[in-house]
Amino acid sequence: MNSASLRIAIPSKGALEKPTLELLTNIGLKVNRPNDRQYVASIPSLPSVEVIFQRAADIYTKVHEGSVDIGITGYDVVCEEDKNDHKVVVAYPELGYGKCSLVLAVPDSWVDVVSIEDLAELTLQWKEQNRILRIVTKYQNLTRDWLFAHRIVNFALVDAKGAMEAAPSMGYADMIADVTSTGTTLRENRLKPIQGGTMLKSQTCLIANRSALSGDREKLQTTQIILELIEANLMAKKFISVTANVQGFSVEEIGKKLTMTPELQEVTGLQGPTIAKVYSDTHSDWYAVTVVIPEVKLLPAITHLRTVGGTDITVFPPRYVFRSHCESSQKLVEILA
Amino acid sequence: MLHSGIDRAEGMPDFWGEECRQRHLVRYQFIETFQRFGYSLVELPLVERTELYLRKSGEDIVAQIYDFVYHNHRLCLRPDVTTSAIRAYLEHFPVGSVQRFCYGGTVFRHEPTTNYRQFTQMGVELIGSKGAIADAEVIYTACRSLQSIDLDNYRLVLGHIGILQQFLRKLNLSDRLAGILLAGMELLHQPGGKQKLENQLQANYLTKPETQQLAEVFGVMDEVSAREFILEMLSSLRIEINGNRHPQEIADRLLGKLKHRDQTHKVLKAIGFMERLGQLRGEPQAILVKAEDLLIEYEIDPEPLRELNQILQLLISFYGKKNLPNHISLDLGLTRGLQYYTGTIFELLDAEGNHLGGGGRYDDLVYTLGGHTSIPATGFSLNLETVCQTSKVKINSILSTAIISGTPELIPTTIDLAQKLRELVPVQMVLDDLSPPSPLLIVVESIHQCRLVDRRSNQEYLFTVPELLEFITHQL
């Protein structure tokens, strides 16, 4: 192993492992793991980094205690484990995968409970009968704080044992608080999320140990490299590069045609179209026009290019889109200050 | 990596030096005053069963409890002393007997926005006594306690939670909605508070419900048929009722919910009343006249106003006509945030409006905590931390003295002299090479003679033992 300066924890096993490795590969930081049973790996293109495979649920703790410097895990885990001592900072909040919501769900048969207010009423009615609403969850801190904030206090949290979704039908809890992405598991277990009961929207994020980065310039710089690559790569996912051949007399003439109305600005590139003369043996009047545009604007852009005489239109996804500065890197420095 | 020190838990204060002595002195004066009114000192546990507070403390307090499970028991650090006092009353005394408890103890509330999460409450509970005389005596005890530490510049604000409770009961609102409105009274005091309260209620209580038509359908059916209809509908939709809820409970709640659905009119009426009630603040007699008109308009029993008037008259007797402070006011929008209050409530504020303490009548708490019958009770607590910040109570500086033996042979003589000096001042023996930073240092040089170093004036004296004792006495 190299003399690593930065230790990064990433999820081993579970739903987050594969997309995390894909993300790192996409940004040119492919992880070299000799075999699946090893928990330490390297990144050949960034030798100063040591990769530690951990359960997603443990990554926050590792970053908090400082045994790793940065980590990739779910935002739900970060909020649940948050010790409110500012030792852990979120360096990149939305990595774009592992999306889920933490919801309160009750059995389908509770037709009297549709919204969070209905649930609140139920807890008060039960309080009069000396009954307490039992909620099974792995997210005890988030659930308790959220219910308290909604002035619901007559409940008890039950530790998650095995398949949580089965707890209400088995009788050891009345309802559940859990993460869901599509709602399929809830439906299969005859549970329904309640209106206004979404406690948190989460996706994977990059977290860092504050003192590890603020006290070590080299670690901070390596983290900034990773942030720069992630930000540019995720930004690139929103854009496509479109190139068309357009016939005309001059760069100015084509440029004017492409940008003649303000509405067209959205489909003529981040700063404007790039126009270059196409080299040809014959003295042709063809120009290559390239625009980088939001992917959702692809068809309007194609239509627009056609209206100015565009043809042979090719479309490519860019791998990175670097802006004038790296926003997340700058923010991290501000947070650490 | 891990840092070597261990941080203090957030919100848990350390006290030392002058501040600690001030706290000790205030605590002593308060307990002395409480005892002069016939209250007996009680010491109650810091850890109680969480369930004790879930019954009646109210959402705001419960949300701040340090609640934990230890060996399968749900326990908490007590968030107030009153509830513990009632638990102790039920456990050790005949229900209905009159008991006067006083206490000084730590309570814990997890309030993320404040620096202090550990507080010291000093207070009394008068259990089993009813009537304005009991309320007035408790209020006067609180005021007298503040006067005992020369804190005369306080303001007493009186209110009566019974007015709002009576009005909300008449509206026949759901418990949840009544709770939100009761808590919302505090909001109405703040600028833009009405809008905030309306926003809070908007989504669930101020819109026409989607199920209005369904409510109309069930509205024309009798309860038994409506319940059967719902259960049949569930069964035909193959919705199985499992878990620990009875099908009838679900059907009945659904019916109740449909009946209560459109509460817009009631909510708007409540906010209107609360807004007017909240404006009734100021000089007691003028407010009582205005309040009477409001209560007549809303057909509310004016008994709370009669009680307040009686209490005000009795306070004149307690204070004596000449000494009645002119800083007593009424605030009929006062709620105090705790759900267990049932009658007169009051707060004590310093000149800057900082909250020094408060209390009130809580006649249902004994019943709620398992007493099988309602027992009249009233009490108050003062917050030691804010009282100490406000109080200008004088702390006599202590002339601390250090003593050291000149030679090992003189240690018995030094011990003997230290004992004599302790009758006059605190004395610590220097047991190692480090001399404590006390103003006076005594070096025992022989059986009969010692040298005194006065660090305040940088002077040294040679004294015999009687001369030394005389010098120290003269310094006090």
Contacts between the chains, C-beta under 8 A, distances in Angstrom:
chain1	res1	chain2	res2	distance
A	65	B	2	6.4
A	66	B	1	4.8
A	66	B	2	6.1
A	67	B	1	7.5
A	84	B	10	7.4
A	84	B	112	7.9
A	85	B	7	7.3
A	85	B	10	7.9
A	107	B	241	7.8
A	107	B	242	6.9
A	107	B	243	5.6
A	107	B	245	7.9
A	108	B	239	5.3
A	109	B	234	6.7
A	109	B	239	5.1
A	109	B	240	6.2
A	109	B	241	4.2
A	109	B	242	7.0
A	109	B	243	7.6
A	109	B	245	7.5
A	109	B	247	7.9
A	109	B	250	6.6
A	110	B	245	7.0
A	110	B	250	6.3
A	111	B	230	7.3
A	111	B	234	6.6
A	111	B	239	7.3
A	111	B	250	6.2
A	111	B	254	5.6
A	112	B	250	5.3
A	112	B	251	7.9
A	112	B	253	3.9
A	112	B	254	4.0
A	112	B	257	5.8
A	115	B	204	6.6
A	117	B	176	6.5
A	117	B	204	4.3
A	117	B	205	7.9
A	118	B	257	6.7
A	120	B	176	4.8
A	121	B	174	5.7
A	121	B	175	7.0
A	121	B	176	4.7
A	121	B	253	7.9
A	121	B	257	7.4
A	122	B	253	7.0
A	124	B	174	8.0
A	124	B	175	4.3
A	124	B	176	5.6
A	124	B	179	7.3
A	125	B	175	7.3
A	125	B	253	7.2
A	127	B	54	7.3
A	127	B	55	7.5
A	128	B	175	7.9
A	132	B	54	7.7
A	148	B	59	7.5
A	148	B	62	7.5
A	148	B	63	3.5
A	149	B	63	7.5
A	151	B	59	4.1
A	151	B	60	7.8
A	151	B	63	7.5
A	151	B	179	7.0
A	151	B	180	6.9
A	151	B	183	7.1
A	152	B	59	7.4
A	153	B	54	6.5
A	153	B	59	5.0
A	153	B	62	3.9
A	153	B	63	6.1
A	154	B	54	5.9
A	156	B	74	7.0
A	168	B	242	7.5
A	168	B	243	4.8
A	169	B	242	4.8
A	169	B	243	6.2
A	171	B	242	7.8
A	171	B	243	6.0
A	171	B	244	5.7
A	174	B	243	6.2
A	174	B	244	6.6
A	174	B	245	7.5
A	190	B	239	7.9
A	190	B	240	7.0
A	196	B	203	7.3
A	211	B	3	7.6
